[in-house]
Amino acid sequence: MCSAEIGNCFPVLMNILSNTLLRLLNSTARIHIWSEPFLSTQRPEIKANIFYFCLSYMLILTAGLPPQFAMSSTEDYKVKS
């Protein structure tokens, strides 16, 4: 019925519940729900490029954060705080 991702499953669940309530009230109308929260690209090379860009950014960020904490500790030691 839906995938395990919350972005896909919740709209499907709401659609099922809404249509069930409409049927209980003897209505002939139906509610249609669709979900596309992010820009979807059909080409896998674009997805791979986005993934590698984000991975590179996170690696650079991860490499740059520990020295900031170390310098903060050194400054605290010098000031004797």
C-alpha positions in Angstrom: 0.0 0.0 0.0 2.8 2.4 0.8 6.6 2.4 1.5 8.0 2.6 5.0 9.0 6.2 4.7 6.9 8.7 6.6 6.7 11.1 3.7 4.9 8.5 1.6 2.9 6.6 4.2 1.1 9.4 6.0 -0.8 10.8 2.9 -1.9 7.3 1.9 -3.1 6.7 5.5 -5.1 10.0 5.4 -6.5 9.1 2.1 -7.7 5.7 3.3 -9.2 7.2 6.5 -10.9 10.1 4.7 -12.5 7.8 2.0 -13.6 5.4 4.7 -15.4 8.2 6.6 -17.0 9.4 3.3 -18.3 5.9 2.6 -19.7 5.6 6.1 -21.6 8.8 5.5 -23.0 7.4 2.2 -21.2 9.9 0.1 -20.2 9.3 -3.5 -17.3 11.7 -3.5 -13.7 10.5 -3.1 -10.6 12.3 -1.9 -7.4 11.9 -3.9 -4.1 12.6 -2.2 -0.7 12.7 -3.7 2.7 13.4 -2.2 5.8 14.7 -3.8 7.7 16.6 -1.1 11.0 16.9 -2.9 12.0 17.6 -6.4 12.1 14.2 -8.0 14.6 13.4 -10.6 14.3 10.4 -12.8 18.0 10.3 -13.8 20.2 8.3 -11.4 23.3 10.2 -12.2 21.8 13.4 -10.9 20.9 11.6 -7.6 24.4 10.2 -7.4 25.9 13.7 -7.9 23.7 15.2 -5.2 24.6 12.4 -2.9 28.4 12.8 -3.4 28.1 16.6 -3.0 26.3 16.2 0.3 28.8 13.5 1.4 31.7 15.7 0.6 30.2 18.6 2.4 29.6 16.5 5.5 33.1 15.1 5.5 34.6 18.6 5.3 32.4 19.8 8.0 33.2 16.8 10.2 36.9 17.3 9.6 36.7 21.0 10.6 34.6 20.8 13.8 37.0 19.0 16.2 39.7 21.6 15.9 37.2 24.3 16.9 36.4 22.4 20.1 40.1 21.9 20.8 40.9 25.6 20.4 38.0 26.5 22.7 39.5 24.2 25.4 42.9 25.7 24.9 41.6 29.2 25.2 39.8 28.2 28.4 43.0 26.7 29.8 44.9 29.9 29.0 42.4 32.1 30.7 42.2 29.6 33.6 38.4 29.5 33.5 
